[in-house]
Amino acid sequence: MIIDTPTRRRELLNHHIDSTIWDDIQLRDDDIVIATYGKSGTTWTQQIVGQLIHAGDPGLNISAMSPWIDLRVPTRQERLAMIEAQTHRRFLKSHLPADALRFDPRVRYLYCARDGRDVVWSLHNHHINANALWFELINDTPGRVGPPIPPADPDIRRYFRTWLEQDGAPFWPFWDNVRSWWAVRDAPNVMMLHYADLKRDLPGQIRRIAAFLDIELAPDRWDAVVEHCGFAWMKRNAAQAAPLGGICWEGGADTFINKGENGRWQQVLNEQDIADYEARAVDELGPECARWLAEGTIPAGAPDGSA
């Protein structure tokens, strides 16, 4: 089977994102890009990759080591200087769709997805607890394209309906993000991950990621890696994972690393809400991708993550 190399076809610019920074990054042979829609297991995947690279080191500050490259803050020059100065194997964070991201055959790309309903519940916690500093950084940093992000609707069901009916509002499109990565899932340097699979079999998924990244650990380091990638450990050490130690949220890092649970929407959404979401998923993604997004899978016999 011939697989086309993913091609960058567009830019994404809004209150959070400026994808043009990828034009200026000097990519390295062993770089890793961790991509998600957001609130889909990003920090968890960063933690796993960081722990694999550094053999279970408990003192890693994942947020500092693995910056969100296409976020508009800090300045473009600061972000570029930060990653250029890194001497460890770099693992860079992005929330771009695949066709707005720069692809390089030397780079490994990990994409982690999550059921959109679970995404919204995590996103609402992130947004409703954002403090004045968060809004100042996002809305007032020069170069914003489009309207500012508004405060979160305190009614989580209304928040969900707005997100569903306006495709990701007030953040950015959801279905397009998932669909773009699903389209390149067979590329040899792309691995598809799913939040539900991480919850079902964390050790197995860590080993799968290690194989994809060509990382070999001494046997006596595996237990430390798995422990430091568990949600309980990450919650206890939330300040090492939350951006800027959590200072942009009420409640700090403990708010950013929240519950790590799926299915909380089941107690709030009614039958029509659920039916509307599921119909939209199939319409936007097709039945196979919609099923994967809802349930996840653990690919058999595909250490590189190809389906």
N, C-alpha and C positions, 0 to 999 in steps of 0.2 A: 504494500500500500504506500502510495506517495503522499506525504504530508506537506502541505504548503507552510512555509515559514510565516508566522504571524506578522502582520504588517500594521504599522502605525498609520492610521488614516485620519486622525482628527485630534484636536486639543480639547481639554476640559478646563474651564475656568469658572469659578464662582466665589462665594464668600470664604470658603475653606481652601479650595484647590487651585493650583496653577501648574498644569501638566508640562508647561514649556521648560521647566527646570531640567527635564531629562535630556534636553538638547546639550546641556553643558556638563553633564556627568561623564567623567572618564571611567568607563567600566573596566573591571579587572576580570581576569580569566576565571577566578573562583567566586565571583560575586553571587549572592543569593538575594532574590527579591521575594518578599512575602506580601501577597496581594489579597485583599478582601473587599467586600462592600463596606465594611465597618460594623462593629459590634457582632461580628460573625466568627470570632475566635482569633482575631488578629494578635492580641497580646499573648494568648496561649501559644500560638504558633511561634511567635518571636521567642518566648521563653524556652520552648522545646529546642529550637535551632541554636539559641545561645548556649543552652546547657550542653548540647551535643558538641558544639565547637570548642567549648571550654571545659569539657570533661566533668561536668557536675559541680562547678564552682558555685557555692551558695551566695557569694558576694556580688554577683553581676547586677549592674543597673541596666536593665534591658531597654528602658526608654531612652537613656543616653546613648547606648551602644547601637541601637537600631532605630534611627529617627524616621519619622514620616516625611519622606522626601518631597512629596507634592503638596504638603501643607504650606500655606503662604507665610507662616511664621515659624522660626525667626526669619530674618532676611535671606534672600537667595544666596548672597555671598557667604553668610554665616553657615548655612546648611552645606554648601559645597565645600567650604573649608573644613567643616567638621568631619565629613566623610573622607575627604582627601587625606586628612591627618591620621586616619585609622590604619593601624598596622595589622590588626587581626583580620581573619576572614570576614568580610562585610556581609551583613544581612539587613537589607534596606526595606522599609515599609512603604506600601503604596495602597491607595484606595481607588486606583484608576481601572476602568474597563480595559480589557486586553488590547483593543485597537486604539487606545489613547496612550499606551505605554510603549516605551522603546524596548524592542526585543533584540537580544544578542545571543547567538548560538553558544557562546561561552558561559552564559549566565544560567543558573537554575531558578525556575519560577515555581513557587508554591502558592496555590490559590485555595483558601479555606472558605467554605460556604456554610450557611445556616438557614433553616426555615425562616421565611420572611416575618412570620408572626413572632417568633422568638427574637429576631433582630429588632423589631419595633419595641418590644418590652424592654430590652436592654438599652435601646436608643433613647427611650423616654426617660429612663433613670439618668442617663448621661446628660440629657438636655434639660430636664426639669431641675437638676441640681447644679447646673452651670452657674457660676457666680459672675459678678460684675467684671472681673478680670478676664474671664473667658469671652464674654461678649465684646469687651474692648479689643482684645487681641484679634478676634475673628472679624469683627465688623469694621474696626477703625484702622487697621493696618493698611497703609496706602497700597493701591493696586487692586482692590476688590473689584470683581466684575459682577454686575447684577445687584439685586437688592440685598440688604443685610438680612441675617438670619433673625427671626423674631423669637420672643420667649416661647417656651413650650406651653401648649394647651394642657392645663392640669388634668383634664378628663382623658384618661388613657384610651378609652374606646373611640372618642372623637379624634384623638391623635392618630390612632390606627386608621380610621376611615379616611382622614386627610392624606396620610401617607399612601394608602392603597389607591385612592381615587385620583391623586395628583402625582402618582409614581415617585415616591420617595420624599415628597415635600415635608418639611422645608429644607431637606438636605439635598440629595441628588438622585438620579434615576436608579432604581434597584434592578428591574428586570433586565435592562440593557447590560448592566454589570455582570450578572450571572450568565446571561446568554453569550456574551462575548468570550468569557473564559471557557464555557462549555464547548464553544466552537473550536478552540485550540487545544482541547484536552488530550489529543493524541500526539501533540508535538513532543519529541523525545526529551526536551528540557523543561517540560511542564508536569507538575504533579498536582492532582486534584485531591483536596482534603475536605472533610466534613466534620462540623462540630459534634454531631451525634456519634460519629465513629470515634472521635477522641474521647468522648464520655464512655462509650461501650468498651473500648479496648485501648487504653492509653499506652501501655507498654508495647503492644503490637504496632500501633501507629508510630510511636517513636522509633522503633526499629525500621519500619518502612521508610520513614523520612531519612534516617541515617544512611540506609542503603542508597536512596536516591541522591543524597549529597556526597556519597563516597566517604563517609566518616566512619572510621573504625575506632571503637573504644576498648580499653582494657576491660576485661570482664568484671573486675572489682569496682568499676565506676558506674555500671548500669543502674544499680540500686539508687545511687545518689541522684543520677539524672532523672529517673522516674519520680523519686520523692520530690525533687525541686520543681517538677512540672505538674504536680497534683494541685488541684484547686485550693485545698486547705493550706498548703505551704505558701502558695502565691497570695492568698488572702492575708496570712500572717505577715508577709513581707511585701505588702502592696505598694509601699513607697518606692520599692526598687523597680516596679513595673509601670506605675502611673506616670504620664507625662508631667515633668516638673515636680515630681513627688506628690501630685494631686492637688496643687495649690489653686487650680482653676475650678474646683468643685466644692460645694458645701459638704462638709464631712470628710474632705480630703481624699487620700488614696483609697480608703475603705469604701468610698462611694464609687470610685472608678472601677475597682475590682468588686463587683456587687455580689450576685448570688450564683452565677454560673449555672443556672437551671434552665431547662426547656419546659414548655407546656403551660406556663403561667397564664397565657391567653385563654386557655380553656375555661377558666372560671369567669371570664369577662365577656368574651365575644359570644354573640348569639348564633343560631343556626344559619341565618342569612349572611352574617358577616363571614362565617367560615366558608360557606358555599361560594360567596363572591370572591374570596381570596383564592380558593382552589380552582375555580373556573378561570380566573385571571392568570394563574400560574400556568395552566395548560395552554391557554391561548398565547401567552407570551413566550413560553419555553418549549412547548411540545410535551407530550406525555412522559417521555423517558427522562428528560431533564427535570421536569416538575416532580416526578417521583423521587429522583435522587435528591433534589433540594429538600423535600419533605422528610425523607427517611435516612439519607446517606447510604453508602455501601462501602464495603471493604473489598477492593478489587482483588481477585484471586490470580496468582501467577503473574503479577505485574509489578515488580519491585520499583519500576520507574514511575508508577502511578498512572500509566496509560490505561484507558478503558478497553 
